[in-house]
Amino acid sequence: MGNFHCLYLVLLLLCFGFFVNTLSQEDSGSDAITAVYIVTLKQAPAAHRFEEQLRRRGHHRFHNDSSSGRLNRFHKPGNNSRSHPSSRSYISRVHDSILRRALRGEKYLKLYSYHYLVNGFAVFITPEQANKLSMRREVANIVLDFSVRTATTHTPQFLGLPKGAWTQGGGFETAGEGIVIGFIDTGIDPTHSSFADDVSEHSYPVPAHFSSVCEVTREFPSGSCNRKLVGARHFAASAITRGIFNSSQDYASPFDGDGHGTHTASVAAGNHGIPVVVAGHYFGNASGMAPRAHIAVYKALYKSFGGFAADVVAGIDQAAQDGVDIISLSITPNRRPPGIATFFNPIDMALLSAVKAGIFVVQAAGNTGPSPKSMSSFSPWIFTVGAASHDRAYSNSIILGNNVTIPGVGLAPGTDTDKMYTLISAVHALCNDTTLANDMYVGECQDSSYFNEELIQGNLLICSYSIRFVLGLSTIKQAIETAKNLSAAGVVFYMDPFVIGFQLNPTPLEMPGIIIPSPEDSKILIQYYNSSLERNGLSRKITRFGAVATISGGLKANYSVTAPKVMYYSARGPDPQDSFLDDSDIMKPNLIAPGNMIWAAWSSLGTDSVEFQGESFAMMSGTSMAAPHIAGLAALLKQKFPHFSPAAIASALSTTATLYDNSGGPIMAQRAYANPDLNQSPATPFDMGSGFVNATSALDPGLILDSTYDDYMSFLCGINGSGPVVLNYTGQNCWTYSSTIGSADLNLPSITIARLNQSKTVERTVTNIAGNETYKIGWSAPYGVSVKVTPTRFFIGMGEKQVLTIIFNSTMNHSVASFGRIGLFGDQGHKLNIPLSVIVKFSYNTTNT
């Protein structure tokens, strides 16, 4: 029935194209412009009602099911079960009734009914109709829909999983077993071997706490799901109503026509030991961080347009209903949410309800770095991940006949090492009837018919790499095809001087070749080439090509690179509290993880990267790649500690993070887009959060700092003027919380103070999940601040709590952020790190001024 409903909805929306146009054109006034609105109702959603029932019965949120050996998320009381269809259809009928009564006889189109985390719906209406809805007593909030965008063979070894975290759970064959990770992304290619369920002889049951459907379409046929890929749905109603959905490339199904979703899913939970073969070259075996975890796909992003909040919220709501343990979002909003605080937006508030249901939520920080306040993930209940490098690199080079070596990139074989090859520029190898007037871009080698094969055969063809490659108008793959058609010995790409600061990932080449990414190095190549040409004195025609070179090749990986370092594109803190860029007392990002040059699975029809089209694996970079690393590692934590709350998982990952690179020095952060390795300095908490993830230590954190849904609600209610907004989004009155707290007082594994006016005292409560232990505390204070922590030493038994009091005193007036740390050192070997950040300091009282 679920499959039929999704197909029916697509057909309904397409058939309503005439209706949509009519609705939009009935009145030429601005009030008649239709749009998608997300409507929230005052009555609590299903997840909150389940929670309330458990409280009335005296149950904790989780209970131990000894027969299954794992913890169920909820008791399921009768027909009120979260997965029961009658409950969902009743809520949907209520939504329909509200719309009919509010918009009597008027045209509208309801896209979704949100049942579980949010009680509300998405509807396609005019602003005037939205105003009518807002006056209904049942309606709490109406928000205009907004757009969102998408923000490995070696990283398990770099993270120490084979000899560390995996061994604690019985090896890779059981790593993540019983945990379901839900991906809100561009879908998945179910035919990929990374998602097969027959790679091991061990039993592999679908977790009993999870129940979903697998949509069936032409691209996603029956049997696409299995015991590994346990659910797959797609959400595109908001996009379809806008008339921008392209079914030929976006696919009205869970199938991934982009490649991004297939990549992220395999990073987190792809099968272990899958051979990575690209362009005919073998690059090792791939594995996800939790290779035995299960995957559930909620496609809400698309190649041609990105995505919209209404579809994303529908995916999140469905994932929680289905019973996922972890939600991974490699997506960020296209703009900073308006209003009194960035936290109040439909996606973050739906994720707050997911956290209340016990779901750990991971989100990419965004690729808008390296400038301050470029963060695109805001809320304290979301675990925000920045991107770092790892120690593997692929280097290539070309050795010129004058003994100059120029570095470059390109996953390509080298030429014969014992031979030098003549260099021929494409613009000097044109057929007699071809001129630059025929094609001003002929130097990009996109059409072999323009060139003299006899001249190029057996030589190295020089092609230009211009902005057209960046825009996808020209491709490396087509240039390689040209070189092969002309029987060239190899191809050399030099960078157009107008392409400044463009960072190029290693690109697969099926023949000897190299891309020189530096315009300066490209000038060296061209100067050598031009100086070696011999020309006729009268005609100036070239009589001899004197430049020669050999290509070393770039297939062999180098594992001695200093890493990790924060990548230039990784979004930075401080966390903006509102659209006016006021700073919040929350540290973002939470952590950094491998995100640069990550090998992972690729969709067979993926078009996000032209150079990897038709390949089964791709090398991608971005915070989108970092977030699923953490999602997979969180699955290992959830498997070992099934009772852990989302905040406890976040704490274990954060307090155990490393602050140093593999050379023993401080982790560095790239500070510029152009020449990033020449513009770097030690990373701060606003670059890397608590540090670089340490998977093995996270599985034995010793102490945790926990927070609850009520803590987050007390924080939200403490924001000035937030009462009505909190009520609108959650259906809960702030007056039910006897006291509110500031964001600095949330029990987070970090402390950030945006404005320190003379003095401030905060507390942190740690809980011991290990054996009895005595801890000593040390700290380093941020510049311009004195810090005192009490107690400085304490004994804590298993399961006990200890309150730490931290007093900050400003010692000067200073407006530049400064940083420090608190370290907890246990006599049984546990070490915890709590980063400190203070932005503006006042050493005198500024209340009256």
DRENSEDREN-334916 format. One record per residue (C-alpha): residue in one letter; z, y, x. Coordinates in steps of 0.02 Angstrom, whole numbers. Each point is the difference from the previous one (the first is absolute). Example, Ala and Ser with C-alpha at 12.3 -4.5 7.8 and 13.67 -1.06 7.14 Angstrom:
A; 390; -225; 615;
S; -33; 172; 69;
This chain:
M; 0; 0; 0;
G; 40; 117; 146;
N; -174; -27; 74;
F; -84; 34; -166;
H; 104; 156; -25;
C; -52; 74; 169;
L; -185; -37; -29;
Y; 13; 68; -177;
L; 80; 160; 64;
V; -142; 28; 125;
L; -132; -27; -134;
L; 96; 110; -121;
L; 10; 142; 124;
L; -184; -13; 46;
C; -50; -5; -183;
F; 108; 153; -30;
G; -107; 101; 121;
F; -82; 87; -148;
F; 171; 31; -77;
V; 65; 75; 162;
N; -150; 117; 16;
T; 16; 51; -182;
L; 185; 33; 20;
S; -32; 106; 154;
Q; -141; 101; -78;
E; 67; 36; -174;
D; 66; 166; 60;
S; -64; 95; 150;
G; 170; 82; 22;
S; 113; -54; 143;
D; 125; -77; -120;
A; -127; -133; -48;
I; -14; -72; 176;
T; 62; -179; -11;
A; 104; -82; 134;
V; 115; -146; 29;
Y; 185; 33; -33;
I; 147; -113; 42;
V; 126; 6; -143;
T; 180; -58; 22;
L; 111; -38; -150;
K; 186; 27; -16;
Q; 45; -180; -41;
A; 44; -99; 157;
P; -132; -122; 66;
A; 23; -188; -2;
A; 67; -14; 177;
H; 139; 123; -39;
R; 43; -92; -161;
F; 14; -164; 95;
E; 117; 85; 123;
E; 107; 67; -142;
Q; 9; -172; -81;
L; 60; -75; 164;
R; 134; 133; 17;
R; 63; -31; -177;
R; 8; -186; 38;
G; 94; 34; 162;
H; -136; -67; 113;
H; -57; 72; 164;
R; -183; 45; 15;
F; -32; -161; 96;
H; 78; -169; -25;
N; -10; -160; 99;
D; -102; -140; -74;
S; 70; -146; 98;
S; -128; -120; -69;
S; -146; 95; 73;
G; 88; 60; 156;
R; -58; 180; -23;
L; 56; 152; -97;
N; -82; 46; -164;
R; -28; 184; -35;
F; 55; -2; -181;
H; 74; -107; -134;
K; -136; -10; -131;
P; 83; 23; -169;
G; -102; -85; -135;
N; -156; 91; -58;
N; 46; 153; 101;
S; -64; -82; 158;
R; -100; 119; 106;
S; -150; -115; -8;
H; 7; -35; -186;
P; -161; 58; -86;
S; 82; 42; -166;
S; 111; 130; 83;
R; -149; 80; 86;
S; -106; 4; -157;
Y; 143; 77; -99;
I; 20; 141; 127;
S; -188; 27; -1;
R; 2; 15; -190;
V; 139; 129; 12;
H; -106; 102; 120;
D; -149; -12; -118;
S; 108; 58; -144;
I; 61; 153; 95;
L; -179; 48; 44;
R; -60; -21; -179;
R; 141; 106; -71;
A; -18; 137; 131;
L; -191; 11; -2;
R; -36; -31; -183;
G; -184; -46; -16;
E; -46; 73; 169;
K; -96; -96; 132;
Y; 93; -66; 152;
L; -7; -150; 115;
K; 157; -91; 57;
L; -29; -80; 170;
Y; 164; -89; 37;
S; 165; -40; -79;
Y; 135; -4; 134;
H; 135; -123; -51;
Y; 113; -51; 140;
L; 47; 132; 129;
V; -62; 144; -106;
N; 2; 15; -189;
G; -156; 100; -35;
F; -188; 1; 3;
A; -154; 80; 78;
V; -116; 85; -122;
F; -165; 96; 9;
I; 23; 160; -101;
T; -24; 189; 0;
P; 136; 124; 58;
E; 25; 50; -181;
Q; 33; -181; -48;
A; 117; -17; 149;
N; 98; 147; -66;
K; 15; -84; -171;
L; 63; -158; 82;
S; 128; 96; 102;
M; 79; 63; -162;
R; 36; -175; -65;
R; 184; -44; 8;
E; -40; -170; 77;
V; -92; 78; 148;
A; 96; 44; 157;
N; -133; 53; 123;
I; -189; 28; 17;
V; -83; 9; 171;
L; -182; 30; 41;
D; -74; -148; 95;
F; -39; 30; 185;
S; -102; -86; 135;
V; 59; -109; 145;
R; -84; -70; 155;
T; 16; -144; 124;
A; 107; 67; 147;
T; -16; -757; 481;
T; -13; -119; 139;
H; 133; 68; 117;
T; 131; 104; -90;
P; 108; -153; -44;
Q; 16; -31; 187;
F; 33; 184; 39;
L; 137; -1; -133;
G; 74; -159; 74;
L; -20; -105; -158;
P; -51; -171; 74;
K; 155; -12; 111;
G; 114; 110; -106;
A; -4; 34; -187;
W; -110; -149; -46;
T; 112; -125; 92;
Q; 151; 55; -103;
G; -85; -63; -158;
G; -77; -159; 68;
G; -161; 67; 79;
F; -158; 78; -69;
E; -25; -144; -122;
T; 146; 62; -107;
A; 2; 187; 43;
G; 12; 96; -164;
E; 0; -153; -113;
G; 51; 34; -179;
I; -30; 188; 13;
V; -138; 89; -98;
I; -75; 161; 68;
G; -94; 109; -123;
F; -140; 110; 68;
I; -58; 158; -88;
D; -165; 21; 89;
T; -189; -29; -10;
G; 12; -183; -50;
I; -31; -157; 102;
D; -136; -122; 51;
P; 69; -166; -64;
T; -126; -102; 102;
H; 75; 51; 167;
S; 85; -138; 98;
S; 150; 114; 27;
F; 44; -28; -184;
A; -33; -187; -16;
D; 145; -110; -56;
D; -50; -160; 90;
V; 29; 49; 182;
S; 163; -98; 11;
E; 61; -170; -55;
H; 166; 74; -55;
S; 29; 21; -187;
Y; -40; 176; -57;
P; 61; 29; -179;
V; -23; 165; -90;
P; 173; 80; -12;
A; 83; -34; -168;
H; 50; 182; -21;
F; -180; 59; 1;
S; -123; -9; -144;
S; -168; 87; -6;
V; -183; -21; -45;
C; -159; -11; 102;
E; -140; 100; -77;
V; -166; -93; -9;
T; -164; 94; 24;
R; -168; -35; 80;
E; 62; 63; 169;
F; 171; -81; -24;
P; -38; -170; -77;
S; 122; -127; -69;
G; 95; -83; 141;
S; 9; 157; 108;
C; 190; -3; -9;
N; 102; -140; 76;
R; 175; -30; 65;
K; -25; 135; 132;
L; -88; 132; -107;
V; 110; -17; -154;
G; -62; 144; -107;
A; -143; 124; -7;
R; -34; 144; -121;
H; -93; 165; 3;
F; 36; 170; -78;
A; -139; 128; -18;
A; 16; 76; -174;
S; 36; 176; 63;
A; -150; -5; 117;
I; -116; -68; -135;
T; 44; 139; -122;
R; -51; 127; 131;
G; -173; -79; 13;
I; 15; -29; 188;
F; 21; -189; 1;
N; -149; -86; 82;
S; 5; -183; -54;
S; -132; -51; 128;
Q; 110; 45; 149;
D; 175; 23; -71;
Y; 3; -164; -100;
A; 96; -8; -164;
S; 104; -144; 68;
P; 131; -34; 134;
F; -140; -31; 126;
D; 5; 115; 151;
G; -162; 98; 21;
D; 80; 112; 130;
G; 89; -113; 127;
H; 161; 101; 11;
G; 101; -109; -120;
T; -55; -163; 82;
H; 51; 71; 168;
T; 174; 58; -53;
A; 39; -162; -94;
S; -41; -106; 152;
V; 102; 111; 117;
A; 155; -33; -105;
A; -25; -180; -57;
G; -164; -71; 64;
N; -1; -182; 55;
H; 45; -44; 178;
G; -127; -54; 130;
I; -161; 63; -81;
P; -139; 24; 132;
V; -62; 179; 16;
V; -188; -3; 33;
V; -94; 165; -11;
A; -181; 33; 52;
G; -1; -177; 68;
H; 147; 33; 118;
Y; 170; -86; -9;
F; 153; 114; 7;
G; 144; -124; -25;
N; 91; -65; -154;
A; 72; 110; -137;
S; 164; -11; -94;
G; 94; 104; -126;
M; 180; 51; 32;
A; 61; -121; -135;
P; -138; -131; -3;
R; 84; -107; -134;
A; 37; 144; -120;
H; -100; 8; -161;
I; -121; 139; -46;
A; -23; 88; -167;
V; -138; 130; -15;
Y; -2; 152; -115;
K; -163; 90; 35;
A; 12; 185; -41;
L; -104; 78; 139;
Y; -188; -1; 21;
K; -129; 34; 134;
S; -96; 140; -84;
F; 142; 112; -61;
G; 171; -59; 57;
G; 117; -15; -149;
F; 107; 86; -130;
A; 185; 1; -35;
A; -19; -70; -177;
D; -82; -157; 70;
V; 123; -14; 144;
V; 150; 14; -117;
A; -77; -135; -110;
G; -15; -113; 153;
I; 180; 34; 54;
D; 64; -32; -176;
Q; -94; -165; -11;
A; 56; -56; 173;
A; 182; 23; -50;
Q; -28; -95; -164;
D; -80; -143; 96;
G; 150; -16; 115;
V; -56; 56; 173;
D; 134; 18; 133;
I; -86; 134; 103;
I; -129; 134; -42;
S; -114; 63; 138;
L; -95; 163; -26;
S; -121; 55; 135;
I; -41; 151; -106;
T; 56; 182; -10;
P; -28; 143; -122;
N; -141; 122; 35;
R; 117; 146; -26;
R; 185; 37; 9;
P; 78; -24; -173;
P; 41; 164; -88;
G; 165; 38; -85;
I; 179; 23; 54;
A; -6; -146; 122;
T; -132; -115; 75;
F; 101; -151; -58;
F; -41; 36; -183;
N; -173; -74; -20;
P; -58; -151; -103;
I; -27; -115; 150;
D; 166; 32; 87;
M; 97; -11; -162;
A; -83; -165; -47;
L; 47; -62; 174;
L; 181; 55; -30;
S; 4; -116; -149;
A; -77; -137; 108;
V; 141; 24; 125;
K; 125; -12; -143;
A; -79; -168; -40;
G; 35; -57; 179;
I; -176; 25; 70;
F; -18; 65; 178;
V; -134; 136; 6;
V; -103; 40; 156;
Q; -121; 147; 11;
A; -113; 67; 137;
A; 53; 171; 66;
G; -179; 65; -8;
N; -133; 40; 130;
T; 23; 189; -2;
G; 93; 20; 166;
P; 45; 63; 125;
S; 55; 166; -77;
P; 179; 18; -65;
K; 33; -24; -186;
S; -160; -101; -19;
M; 96; -142; -83;
S; -78; -77; -156;
S; 143; -118; -49;
F; 155; 90; -59;
S; 139; -93; -89;
P; 155; -80; 79;
W; -22; -162; -99;
I; -173; -26; 77;
F; -11; -71; 176;
T; -128; 110; 90;
V; -93; -68; 150;
G; -90; 94; 138;
A; -132; -71; 117;
A; 25; -47; 182;
S; -106; -81; 134;
H; 32; -170; 75;
D; -31; -68; 175;
R; -175; -72; -26;
A; -153; 102; 43;
Y; -184; -36; 22;
S; -82; 99; 138;
N; -182; 9; 49;
S; -89; 96; 138;
I; -170; 38; 72;
I; -28; 6; 188;
L; -138; 121; 49;
G; -115; -18; 147;
N; 92; 142; 91;
N; 161; -106; -6;
V; 78; 105; -138;
T; 93; -102; -133;
I; 9; 72; -175;
P; 126; -74; -124;
G; -50; -38; -179;
V; 27; -113; -149;
G; -97; -139; -82;
L; 44; -181; -38;
A; -154; -60; 93;
P; -50; -118; 139;
G; -47; 75; 168;
T; -167; -6; 88;
D; -31; -114; 149;
T; 130; 54; 128;
D; -117; -29; 146;
K; -137; 112; -64;
M; -29; 185; -34;
Y; -107; 47; -150;
T; -112; 150; -24;
L; 63; 130; -124;
I; -128; 63; -128;
S; 44; 140; -121;
A; -64; -27; -176;
V; -80; 172; -4;
H; -102; -47; 156;
A; -60; -167; -71;
L; -93; 57; -155;
C; -166; -70; -53;
N; -149; 112; 36;
D; -15; 55; -181;
T; 186; 38; -20;
T; 81; 167; 38;
L; 170; 76; -31;
A; -83; 98; -139;
N; -23; -164; -95;
D; 186; -38; 4;
M; 123; 119; 82;
Y; 127; -143; 2;
V; -115; -124; 88;
G; 121; -2; 147;
E; 125; -95; -109;
C; -112; -155; 9;
Q; -3; -39; -186;
D; -184; -53; -13;
S; -83; -114; 129;
S; -175; 48; -58;
Y; 17; 169; 88;
F; 18; -76; 174;
N; -107; -75; 139;
E; 61; -179; 17;
E; -87; -27; 169;
L; 98; 144; 74;
I; 169; -55; -69;
Q; -14; -189; 22;
G; 129; -66; 124;
N; 79; 172; 26;
L; 154; 92; -67;
L; -42; 111; -149;
I; 96; 165; -9;
C; 37; 60; -178;
S; 95; 153; -61;
Y; 157; -14; -110;
S; 6; 151; -115;
I; 100; 57; -150;
R; -121; -102; -106;
F; 87; -158; 61;
V; 168; 71; -56;
L; -75; 38; -171;
G; -82; -171; -14;
L; -178; 69; 0;
S; -36; -94; 161;
T; 83; -162; 57;
I; 36; -92; 160;
K; -59; -160; -83;
Q; -173; 73; -35;
A; -15; 67; 177;
I; 43; -172; 68;
E; -133; -75; -113;
T; -126; 124; 71;
A; 48; -46; 179;
K; -18; -185; -39;
N; -170; 26; -81;
L; -57; 90; 158;
S; 68; -139; 114;
A; 117; 121; 89;
A; 124; -74; 123;
G; 137; 105; -79;
V; 40; 166; -83;
V; 101; 151; 57;
F; 64; 130; -124;
Y; 48; 172; 63;
M; 100; 122; -104;
D; -87; 152; -72;
P; 89; 157; 67;
F; 24; 61; -179;
V; 112; -151; -40;
I; 163; 69; 68;
G; 161; -99; 3;
F; -64; -146; -103;
Q; 102; -158; 32;
L; -104; -158; 2;
N; 67; -176; -26;
P; -79; -142; 98;
T; -157; -49; -96;
P; -79; -174; 1;
L; -169; -10; 86;
E; -107; -157; -3;
M; -80; 40; 169;
P; 54; 82; 163;
G; 47; 178; -40;
I; 125; 142; 14;
I; 47; 158; -95;
I; 58; 146; 108;
P; 120; 95; -116;
S; 32; 148; 115;
P; -126; 145; -4;
E; 50; 41; 179;
D; -37; -177; 60;
S; -160; 2; -101;
K; -56; 155; 98;
I; 29; -95; 163;
L; -114; -140; -62;
I; -137; 119; -59;
Q; 8; 105; 160;
Y; -19; -157; 107;
Y; -143; -62; -109;
N; -94; 166; 3;
S; 23; 24; 187;
S; -75; -173; 31;
L; -161; 32; -98;
E; -161; 24; 97;
R; -133; 108; -82;
N; -181; 47; 30;
G; -6; 171; 81;
L; -133; 66; -118;
S; 23; -89; -167;
R; 189; -23; 17;
K; -21; -173; -72;
I; 126; -128; 59;
T; -74; -113; 133;
R; 155; -99; 45;
F; 170; -35; -79;
G; 115; -5; 149;
A; 172; -15; -83;
V; 77; -174; 1;
A; 164; -72; -65;
T; 92; -157; -49;
I; 121; -25; -147;
S; 163; -91; 35;
G; 30; -56; -181;
G; 146; 23; -119;
L; 42; -170; -72;
K; 152; -35; 107;
A; 164; 74; -60;
N; 123; 87; 116;
Y; 183; -29; -42;
S; 80; 118; 125;
V; -13; 161; -100;
T; 160; 102; -17;
A; 53; -14; -182;
P; 50; 39; -131;
K; -44; 182; -21;
V; -13; 100; -161;
M; -183; 25; -43;
Y; -68; 176; -22;
Y; -53; -32; -180;
S; 169; -67; -58;
A; 79; 124; -122;
R; 157; 90; 58;
G; 160; 66; -71;
P; 103; 91; -48;
D; -12; -63; -178;
P; -59; 142; -113;
Q; 116; 15; -149;
D; -119; 104; -107;
S; -171; 79; -4;
F; 71; 154; 87;
L; 29; -111; 153;
D; 188; 18; -3;
D; 76; -138; 106;
S; 102; -139; -80;
D; 152; -84; 77;
I; -97; -164; 12;
M; -77; -72; 157;
K; -183; -49; -11;
P; -81; -108; 60;
N; 130; -139; -5;
L; -80; -102; 138;
I; -159; -27; 100;
A; -96; -164; 16;
P; -165; -57; 75;
G; -143; 92; -85;
N; -130; 32; 132;
M; -149; -115; 34;
I; 62; -141; -110;
W; -106; -157; -22;
A; 15; -71; -176;
A; -102; -82; -138;
W; -149; 92; -74;
S; -88; -19; -166;
S; -170; -86; 5;
L; -69; 149; -99;
G; 112; 132; 79;
T; -85; 168; 27;
D; 143; 109; 62;
S; -59; -23; 180;
V; -187; -14; 25;
E; 21; -79; 171;
F; 96; -147; -73;
Q; -112; -31; -151;
G; -33; -184; -20;
E; 141; -48; 119;
S; 154; -100; -50;
F; 119; 104; 108;
A; 11; 185; 43;
M; 98; 109; 118;
M; 75; 147; -94;
S; 125; 139; 38;
G; 117; 102; -108;
T; 171; 4; -81;
S; -84; -113; -130;
M; 7; -136; 133;
A; 180; 39; 50;
A; 75; -14; -176;
P; -49; -183; -30;
H; 77; -48; 168;
I; 166; 57; -73;
A; -36; -82; -168;
G; -23; -166; 89;
L; 155; 21; 107;
A; 99; 49; -156;
A; -52; -168; -74;
L; 84; -87; 147;
L; 158; 100; -34;
K; -7; -38; -186;
Q; -23; -184; 39;
K; 154; -4; 112;
F; 106; 118; -107;
P; -58; -27; -181;
H; 148; 102; -64;
F; -48; 156; 100;
S; -36; 156; -101;
P; -154; 104; 46;
A; 116; 124; 88;
A; 80; -141; 101;
I; -172; -58; 59;
A; -43; 179; 47;
S; 163; 16; 95;
A; -25; -162; 98;
L; -175; 54; 53;
S; 56; 177; 45;
T; 163; -20; 95;
T; -70; -135; 115;
A; -161; 93; 46;
T; -39; 29; 183;
L; -11; 172; 80;
Y; -91; -53; 157;
D; -174; -59; 47;
N; -42; -156; 99;
S; 19; 92; 165;
G; 179; 48; -40;
G; -38; 184; -30;
P; 20; 98; -162;
I; -130; -28; -135;
M; -130; 139; 14;
A; -88; 90; -143;
Q; -178; 65; 8;
R; -3; 185; -45;
A; -186; 41; -19;
Y; -155; -72; -79;
A; -108; 43; 151;
N; 47; -92; 161;
P; 159; -70; -77;
D; 56; -94; 157;
L; 1; 164; 95;
N; 103; 85; -135;
Q; 157; -102; -27;
S; 188; 16; 17;
P; 154; -105; -43;
A; 4; -46; -184;
T; 132; 73; -115;
P; 66; -72; -164;
F; -128; 108; -91;
D; -135; -95; 95;
M; 67; -177; -1;
G; 150; -3; -116;
S; 129; -123; 65;
G; -123; -67; 128;
F; -120; -145; 21;
V; 36; -154; -105;
N; 93; -143; 86;
A; -30; -151; -111;
T; 118; -120; 86;
S; 149; 120; 5;
A; -30; 49; -182;
L; 41; -179; -51;
D; 173; 20; 76;
P; 51; 181; -27;
G; 188; -29; -5;
L; 35; 149; -113;
I; -102; 74; -142;
L; 3; 166; -92;
D; -31; -35; -184;
S; -50; 113; -145;
T; -20; -32; -185;
Y; -108; 66; -141;
D; 149; 102; -59;
D; 12; 81; 172;
Y; -182; 55; -12;
M; 30; 64; -177;
S; 152; 100; 59;
F; -109; 75; 136;
L; -139; 46; -121;
C; 125; 75; -121;
G; 69; 105; 143;
I; -166; 93; 20;
N; 16; 172; -78;
G; -78; 3; -174;
S; -46; -184; 3;
G; 94; -58; -156;
P; -146; 14; -123;
V; -122; -76; 125;
V; 114; -148; 35;
L; 20; -27; -187;
N; -188; 10; -25;
Y; -39; -131; 132;
T; 145; -121; -19;
G; 67; 26; -176;
Q; 173; 25; 76;
N; 109; 156; -15;
C; 72; 70; 160;
W; 164; 32; -90;
T; 31; -189; 3;
Y; 24; 16; 188;
S; 173; 72; 28;
S; -50; 72; 169;
T; -160; 38; 92;
I; -38; -12; 185;
G; -113; 94; 119;
S; -138; -92; 90;
A; 97; 8; 164;
D; 139; -98; -86;
L; -109; -147; -51;
N; 57; -154; 96;
L; -160; -7; 102;
P; -13; -71; 177;
S; -40; 176; 62;
I; 71; 176; -20;
T; -109; 153; -25;
I; 67; 175; -33;
A; -133; 130; -40;
R; 120; 148; 4;
L; 165; -11; 92;
N; 103; 150; -53;
Q; 143; -3; 125;
S; 69; -172; -43;
K; -36; -153; -104;
T; 88; -167; -22;
V; -94; -156; -54;
E; 52; -181; -19;
R; -85; -166; 27;
T; 65; -168; -60;
V; -43; -156; 97;
T; 19; -178; -65;
N; 22; -148; 116;
I; -119; -145; -40;
A; 44; -94; 161;
G; 162; -70; 69;
N; 156; 96; 49;
E; -41; 131; 130;
T; 70; 154; 87;
Y; -115; 149; 17;
K; 4; 150; 116;
I; -92; 160; -48;
G; -90; 121; 114;
W; -116; 144; -38;
S; -110; 137; 69;
A; 1; 165; -95;
P; -156; 100; -47;
Y; -27; 158; 102;
G; 101; 144; -72;
V; 118; -115; -94;
S; 165; -86; 38;
V; 31; -169; -79;
K; 159; -99; -28;
V; 4; -177; -72;
T; 157; -87; -62;
P; 56; -131; 29;
T; -68; -25; 175;
R; 53; -184; -3;
F; 31; -121; -143;
F; 21; -184; -40;
I; -95; -65; -151;
G; 8; -172; -79;
M; -140; -94; -83;
G; -49; 84; -164;
E; 113; 150; 31;
K; -49; 183; -6;
Q; 39; 145; 117;
V; -23; 185; -36;
L; -62; 109; 143;
T; 33; 187; -9;
I; -120; 113; 96;
I; 38; 185; 24;
F; -140; 118; 53;
N; 40; 174; 66;
S; -133; 126; 46;
T; 29; 79; 171;
M; -144; 125; -8;
N; -130; 77; -112;
H; -156; -105; 25;
S; -152; -33; -111;
V; -84; -140; 98;
A; 38; -180; -47;
S; 108; -95; 122;
F; 49; -183; 4;
G; 139; -118; 50;
R; 61; -176; -35;
I; 152; -101; -47;
G; 16; -172; 79;
L; 111; -141; -63;
F; 32; -136; 129;
G; 82; -163; -54;
D; 92; -118; 116;
Q; -105; -144; -70;
G; -161; 80; 56;
H; -53; 100; -153;
K; -68; 175; 32;
L; -44; 129; -132;
N; -89; 165; 18;
I; 17; 144; -124;
P; -115; 148; 39;
L; 61; 179; -29;
S; -112; 147; -41;
V; 55; 180; -27;
I; -132; 132; -34;
V; 70; 175; -31;
K; 173; 42; 69;
F; 112; 148; -39;
S; 157; 25; 102;
Y; 67; 133; -121;
N; 15; 4; -188;
T; -165; 51; -82;
T; 54; -19; -181;
N; 3; 188; -36;
T; -159; 39; 97;
